[in-house]
Every structure is written in structure tokens, then in C-alpha cells.
């Protein structure tokens, strides 16, 4: 199935039913008094995060969601029936924003989280509510409230701990196959990855993290070149980026350092927050380099890149160096999660005080 990560929908909540002006009419009951009931509530529309759903494909085809109106009130103190609500199930990680203003309204980051997309109108009041000692035969009633209508944009940002960055054919898909049970397509030509792939990396029985592989980035990606820019949003929630660098690119004329710097520039153009995320360098395909020359090559690349970042030397094809890298990533993910929890508790305590 094609990965669908964006959709636009309309939601229209139901109108509340009108109240009614009615009077009791029975034999042997003269001047029975007002007995008009209230109108029913209009149907609301909710969104619920469901971890069993992976795409927004349903909303590409079902774009308009309209709840029913509430029933009108009736005599004999009978209230109108409330309309049924509509629940839209969406993948965990869906960001819901206003399609007209671009304002982010909701972020479904937890399984089971529920939000109200459009509130149904309240039912009108029957004349039963307007009787008094001075107004014994009221003919007033109110109409039902209107339901809310919205035009929404849905974006899916996958929930991964680690994101893989790199040029096409840098070996990202081979790496995710080597360290997880994910099986993305691997071939000896660029752009074999056409959609994000998620893999769970289990370092031992009770410790694991999720890694995301997106299509490769090329120069000009921030302006829309290539495929990778369409999926960079999926790395927004990650705690760590792994920049995969192919030390032996297929094109002999390729400049490894220039291409690596160009990718980082594109990342910064696209999103400054994503650029500031922790980013480690992973030098891949070292199995193609004679063992005696590997250390010298990596030192030279690090010097030319001119950055002081944590780096790993691996071969995704043979698995060399992958185990040490995954343990280091696991420790970073755990440390980040612990720091986030501590910060949250301190903030909550400060708010309570």
C-alpha cells in the first residue's frame, strides 16, 4: 500500500433541534399548560488516535464528514433525540491543523487520545422553560444552535526515536535491514526507498527503539527536488539523527565531503529545529575499503567535514560495527527520555506550587 501521510477533510457537526411551543390538550383537563419539549443535541465529530492504523489513506477518499442534526422537540414534555456522534480513527502521530489559517489545532501523540474536531449544536428550549406565575401560556421557544464546520489538514508524523539521513544509495535501507526486522527494498540504483520505513531495533529483551528511514535527500531538496523533502516531517519527533555517509559512492567523480555538507545545508533550510537536533555521523560501506586504510580515510573525512560529532564506522552489508552503534543509540534514547521525564515533573511541581 502506498504510504499516505497527508490529507484534507471537511467536518460538519449537526445542528441542534429546535424547541417547540406546545400546550397540553386532554379531555377533562382544561388549560393544561405548556408542555413543549427541548430539541436534541446535534452530532459532534471526534478524532481518536489508533495505533492499529498506519496511514491516512481513508481520508484521501472520504473527505466530507457530516454529522446529523438533532431531532426537534415535541409536545407532552417529549424532548427530541440527540444525533449520533462521529468518531474518526487516525494514526498515532497525526497533526491536525486548520486548512485555511495553518494553525495547528491538535497533535495526536498518544494511543487512545481523543479530541473534538467539530462540536454539535445545542438543542433549543421548548416553551415548558418559559412558564411562570405571570406567563402561564408562554409561546416562546428557542431554535437549536448551529454545528461547527471546519476545513482541516491532516499530516502524519511517524513516531520514531531515531531518523536516518543520507543521500540516495548511502545504505540507509541496508542499515535498517541489518539492525531491525524491517525489510525495505534494497537495490543498486538510487531512490529505491519511496516511502518511510519503520523498524524496531531490539538491543536486548527489555530495551528497544524505533528507527525511521526516509527517501534520500539531494541538493535542492528544501526547494522540492527529489523525494526526501516530502518526508522530512517524519523526523520532527525523533531524538537523534544518524547521518549516513557513503565512503565509497558508486560515482567515482562524487565528492563525499561536499555532498555531506550540502545535505546538512538542505536540512537547515527546511527546518532550523530539525537541524539543531543531535546528529551523529555514520561512515558506511567500509567493507569496500582495505582494512589498513579505513582509519586513515575516516580521519581525513572528519577533518574535512570540520565538525566535532560522535561518529561510527560500519558496514551495513556485513553488520560490522552495527552492534556497538545500536547500543550507543539506545543509551542516548534512554538518557533523553529520562531527562524529558525529569523536566516534565519539575515543571508540573512548579505549576502546582
Wavefront OBJ file of the C-alpha trace (Angstrom):
o trace
v 0.000 0.000 0.000
v 1.232 3.468 -0.861
v 2.208 5.465 2.208
v -0.352 8.262 2.610
v 0.855 10.914 5.024
v -1.273 13.941 4.153
v -4.965 14.609 3.538
v -7.546 17.397 3.657
v -11.032 16.881 5.034
v -14.193 18.789 5.888
v -16.074 18.184 9.141
v -19.590 19.476 9.697
v -21.227 18.952 13.073
v -25.015 18.635 13.299
v -27.379 21.473 14.144
v -29.304 21.263 17.394
v -33.016 20.511 17.154
v -35.454 23.383 17.715
v -37.551 23.624 20.830
v -41.314 23.637 20.398
v -44.228 25.685 21.733
v -46.979 23.220 22.646
v -49.859 23.032 25.134
v -51.421 20.089 26.890
v -54.677 19.061 25.232
v -56.631 16.337 27.026
v -60.234 15.666 27.733
v -61.328 16.939 31.137
v -58.034 18.891 31.520
v -58.849 22.483 30.672
v -55.930 24.909 30.424
v -53.396 22.094 30.663
v -50.477 24.499 30.339
v -47.277 24.450 28.284
v -45.666 21.085 27.552
v -43.239 21.811 24.692
v -40.010 19.788 24.931
v -36.432 20.733 24.076
v -34.693 19.893 20.832
v -31.977 17.230 20.713
v -28.259 17.960 20.555
v -26.612 17.851 17.135
v -23.977 15.220 16.443
v -20.333 16.088 17.162
v -17.249 14.842 15.313
v -14.261 13.468 17.233
v -10.822 12.195 16.256
v -9.192 9.300 18.128
v -5.576 8.142 17.815
v -5.423 4.435 16.989
v -2.107 2.590 16.915
v -3.613 -0.070 14.627
v -3.879 2.436 11.759
v -0.744 3.334 9.817
v -1.845 5.707 7.052
v -4.312 8.476 6.257
v -5.442 6.740 3.083
v -9.095 6.568 4.208
v -9.258 10.355 4.322
v -7.944 10.732 0.789
v -11.226 9.295 -0.476
v -13.720 10.099 2.309
v -13.165 13.849 2.556
v -16.500 15.131 3.868
v -17.773 14.009 7.259
v -21.177 15.325 8.247
v -22.993 14.544 11.497
v -26.801 14.507 11.650
v -28.975 17.221 13.176
v -30.741 16.817 16.494
v -34.443 15.983 16.497
v -36.997 18.725 17.042
v -38.768 18.857 20.418
v -42.338 17.576 20.760
v -45.393 18.103 22.916
v -46.248 16.153 26.059
v -42.894 17.141 27.546
v -41.078 14.995 24.957
v -37.541 16.045 24.172
v -36.018 15.491 20.741
v -33.452 12.730 20.248
v -29.772 13.690 20.210
v -27.937 12.829 16.993
v -25.192 10.214 16.990
v -21.598 11.401 17.152
v -18.997 10.504 14.509
v -15.603 9.164 15.578
v -12.734 9.364 13.068
v -9.873 6.993 13.817
v -6.440 8.280 12.814
v -2.851 7.022 13.140
v -0.869 7.941 16.221
v 1.288 10.908 15.242
v -1.360 12.751 13.206
v -1.158 16.542 13.388
v -4.467 18.304 12.704
v -4.372 21.922 11.566
v -6.776 24.477 10.143
v -6.536 24.248 6.340
v -7.337 27.945 5.917
v -5.110 29.557 8.554
v -2.458 26.859 9.011
v -2.889 26.947 12.801
v -2.104 23.628 14.486
v -5.176 22.541 16.438
v -4.354 19.074 17.750
v -1.453 16.622 17.883
v -2.490 13.002 18.396
v 0.712 11.746 20.011
v -0.736 9.061 22.326
v -2.736 5.950 21.501
v -6.381 6.441 22.518
v -6.124 10.236 22.706
v -9.428 11.853 21.702
v -10.098 15.423 20.533
v -13.200 17.279 19.371
v -12.958 18.378 15.757
v -16.428 19.910 15.490
v -18.902 20.428 18.331
v -22.574 19.745 17.637
v -25.127 22.482 18.238
v -27.094 22.529 21.477
v -30.812 21.804 21.385
v -33.329 24.647 21.579
v -35.618 25.167 24.580
v -39.328 24.378 24.487
v -41.946 26.676 25.950
v -42.006 24.482 29.050
v -38.996 26.508 30.267
v -40.724 29.871 29.958
v -43.781 29.327 32.144
v -44.103 31.446 35.265
v -46.742 32.822 37.584
v -47.190 35.798 35.287
v -46.756 33.965 31.991
v -48.945 30.887 32.201
v -49.293 30.333 28.476
v -45.862 31.120 27.022
v -45.412 30.792 23.308
v -41.679 31.397 23.362
v -39.207 28.767 22.329
v -35.608 28.847 21.030
v -34.081 27.322 17.930
v -31.209 24.858 18.069
v -27.624 26.087 17.902
v -25.608 25.648 14.712
v -22.983 22.929 14.444
v -19.336 23.823 13.892
v -17.861 23.372 10.417
v -14.132 23.171 9.739
v -11.747 22.563 6.875
v -8.816 20.577 8.215
v -5.406 19.437 7.046
v -4.101 16.119 8.363
v -0.371 15.372 8.451
v 1.146 12.152 9.710
v 4.468 12.441 11.527
v 5.653 8.975 12.421
v 6.744 8.349 15.998
v 10.340 7.216 15.762
v 13.217 7.620 18.229
v 15.933 7.742 15.572
v 15.912 9.025 11.995
v 18.254 8.066 9.161
v 19.533 10.831 6.861
v 21.612 10.414 3.763
v 21.946 10.712 0.026
v 20.236 8.191 -2.254
v 22.119 4.878 -2.200
v 24.002 5.752 1.006
v 22.890 2.438 2.520
v 20.055 3.558 4.805
v 17.713 0.743 3.798
v 20.503 -1.818 4.121
v 21.249 -0.491 7.603
v 17.651 -0.697 8.797
v 17.508 -4.279 7.483
v 20.721 -5.093 9.346
v 19.640 -3.769 12.759
v 15.875 -4.488 12.739
v 13.261 -6.841 11.323
v 12.124 -4.260 8.733
v 12.613 -5.337 5.139
v 12.588 -2.286 2.849
v 13.551 -2.648 -0.803
v 17.291 -2.625 -1.472
v 18.821 -2.238 -4.946
v 21.947 -0.848 -6.600
v 20.232 2.255 -8.005
v 19.140 5.495 -6.318
v 15.675 6.231 -4.901
v 14.766 2.633 -4.132
v 13.082 3.975 -0.972
v 9.868 5.742 -1.992
v 8.156 5.885 1.397
v 9.193 5.949 5.066
v 10.108 2.629 6.656
v 9.991 1.953 10.377
v 11.997 -0.698 12.182
v 12.151 -1.736 15.822
v 15.730 -2.280 16.990
v 15.834 -4.622 19.976
v 19.161 -4.463 21.810
v 18.060 -6.958 24.473
v 14.852 -8.467 25.870
v 13.590 -5.285 27.540
v 15.249 -2.479 25.576
v 14.373 -1.303 22.090
v 13.979 1.823 19.992
v 12.241 2.721 16.724
v 14.234 3.878 13.708
v 12.803 5.638 10.630
v 14.270 5.501 7.139
v 13.096 8.144 4.644
v 13.913 8.563 0.928
v 17.359 10.020 0.272
v 17.932 13.763 0.169
v 19.642 15.561 -2.670
v 20.855 19.107 -3.162
v 17.882 21.422 -3.655
v 15.593 19.247 -1.512
v 14.398 22.245 0.516
v 13.023 23.712 -2.717
v 11.302 20.459 -3.633
v 13.937 18.495 -5.569
v 13.875 14.732 -5.183
v 11.677 12.768 -2.781
v 13.198 13.131 0.675
v 11.850 16.609 1.439
v 8.288 15.232 1.312
v 9.028 13.021 4.298
v 11.354 15.160 6.423
v 8.374 15.953 8.670
v 8.599 12.377 9.931
v 11.918 13.166 11.594
v 10.449 16.049 13.625
v 9.713 13.827 16.643
v 12.987 11.902 16.643
v 15.509 12.274 19.450
v 18.556 11.552 17.316
v 19.530 11.747 13.646
v 22.050 9.368 12.083
v 23.729 10.944 9.050
v 24.735 8.011 6.831
v 27.773 8.833 4.688
v 28.799 6.542 1.845
v 32.602 6.465 1.931
v 32.726 4.678 -1.452
v 29.975 6.214 -3.623
v 29.158 4.482 -6.936
v 30.075 7.618 -8.900
v 33.892 7.980 -8.940
v 33.528 11.735 -9.508
v 31.402 12.210 -6.380
v 32.806 14.378 -3.584
v 31.851 12.760 -0.267
v 32.587 15.829 1.863
v 30.843 18.285 -0.455
v 27.751 16.085 -0.664
v 27.620 15.635 3.125
v 27.822 19.388 3.713
v 25.175 20.015 1.042
v 22.760 17.649 2.792
v 23.243 19.473 6.106
v 22.561 22.803 4.376
v 19.328 21.436 2.935
v 18.318 20.215 6.374
v 18.844 23.684 7.814
v 16.901 25.348 5.005
v 13.986 23.019 5.581
v 13.697 23.340 9.367
v 16.059 25.006 11.852
v 14.691 22.890 14.721
v 15.456 19.703 12.803
v 18.957 20.985 12.042
v 19.598 21.559 15.773
v 18.696 18.003 16.749
v 21.564 15.757 17.893
v 23.152 14.303 14.757
v 25.769 11.561 14.648
v 27.897 10.652 11.649
v 27.861 7.058 10.400
v 30.521 6.168 7.828
v 29.086 3.269 5.851
v 30.387 0.729 3.267
v 33.793 0.409 4.908
v 33.824 -3.198 3.719
v 34.758 -1.752 0.305
v 37.880 -0.131 1.760
v 41.025 -2.159 2.553
v 41.210 -2.652 6.329
v 44.605 -0.985 6.605
v 43.278 2.221 5.002
v 39.948 2.589 6.845
v 41.106 4.547 9.888
v 43.118 6.970 7.760
v 40.157 7.553 5.406
v 37.714 8.261 8.223
v 40.155 10.634 9.968
v 40.584 12.532 6.709
v 36.834 12.816 6.184
v 36.248 14.036 9.731
v 38.940 16.670 9.326
v 37.486 17.902 6.032
v 33.959 17.988 7.440
v 35.276 20.195 10.233
v 32.665 19.110 12.788
v 33.103 17.504 16.174
v 30.321 14.970 16.324
v 30.086 11.425 17.547
v 30.848 9.058 14.676
v 30.746 5.341 13.894
v 32.464 3.249 11.271
v 30.222 0.478 9.969
v 29.365 -1.802 7.101
v 25.596 -2.222 6.927
v 26.041 -5.071 4.442
v 28.259 -7.222 6.682
v 26.973 -5.874 10.021
v 30.433 -4.771 11.124
v 30.220 -2.004 13.761
v 26.410 -2.032 13.833
v 26.046 -3.637 17.255
v 28.216 -1.046 19.020
v 26.328 1.727 17.262
v 22.890 0.404 18.282
v 23.922 0.147 21.953
v 25.207 3.733 21.889
v 21.954 4.903 20.288
v 19.926 3.006 22.894
v 21.796 4.730 25.723
v 21.203 8.138 24.126
v 17.468 7.467 23.658
v 17.111 6.312 27.274
v 19.044 9.304 28.596
v 16.930 11.708 26.535
v 13.705 10.076 27.727
v 14.832 10.239 31.366
v 15.778 13.920 31.029
v 12.414 14.715 29.437
v 10.546 12.941 32.253
v 12.540 14.788 34.936
v 11.929 18.146 33.251
v 8.210 17.412 32.975
v 7.981 16.523 36.673
v 9.815 19.688 37.714
v 7.514 21.799 35.538
v 4.441 20.105 36.963
v 5.698 20.638 40.522
v 6.411 24.298 39.837
v 2.928 24.776 38.373
v 1.355 23.080 41.378
v 3.298 25.337 43.770
l 1 2 3 4 5 6 7 8 9 10 11 12 13 14 15 16 17 18 19 20 21 22 23 24 25 26 27 28 29 30 31 32 33 34 35 36 37 38 39 40 41 42 43 44 45 46 47 48 49 50 51 52 53 54 55 56 57 58 59 60 61 62 63 64 65 66 67 68 69 70 71 72 73 74 75 76 77 78 79 80 81 82 83 84 85 86 87 88 89 90 91 92 93 94 95 96 97 98 99 100 101 102 103 104 105 106 107 108 109 110 111 112 113 114 115 116 117 118 119 120 121 122 123 124 125 126 127 128 129 130 131 132 133 134 135 136 137 138 139 140 141 142 143 144 145 146 147 148 149 150 151 152 153 154 155 156 157 158 159 160 161 162 163 164 165 166 167 168 169 170 171 172 173 174 175 176 177 178 179 180 181 182 183 184 185 186 187 188 189 190 191 192 193 194 195 196 197 198 199 200 201 202 203 204 205 206 207 208 209 210 211 212 213 214 215 216 217 218 219 220 221 222 223 224 225 226 227 228 229 230 231 232 233 234 235 236 237 238 239 240 241 242 243 244 245 246 247 248 249 250 251 252 253 254 255 256 257 258 259 260 261 262 263 264 265 266 267 268 269 270 271 272 273 274 275 276 277 278 279 280 281 282 283 284 285 286 287 288 289 290 291 292 293 294 295 296 297 298 299 300 301 302 303 304 305 306 307 308 309 310 311 312 313 314 315 316 317 318 319 320 321 322 323 324 325 326 327 328 329 330 331 332 333 334 335 336 337 338 339 340 341 342 343 344 345 346 347 348 349 350 351 352 353
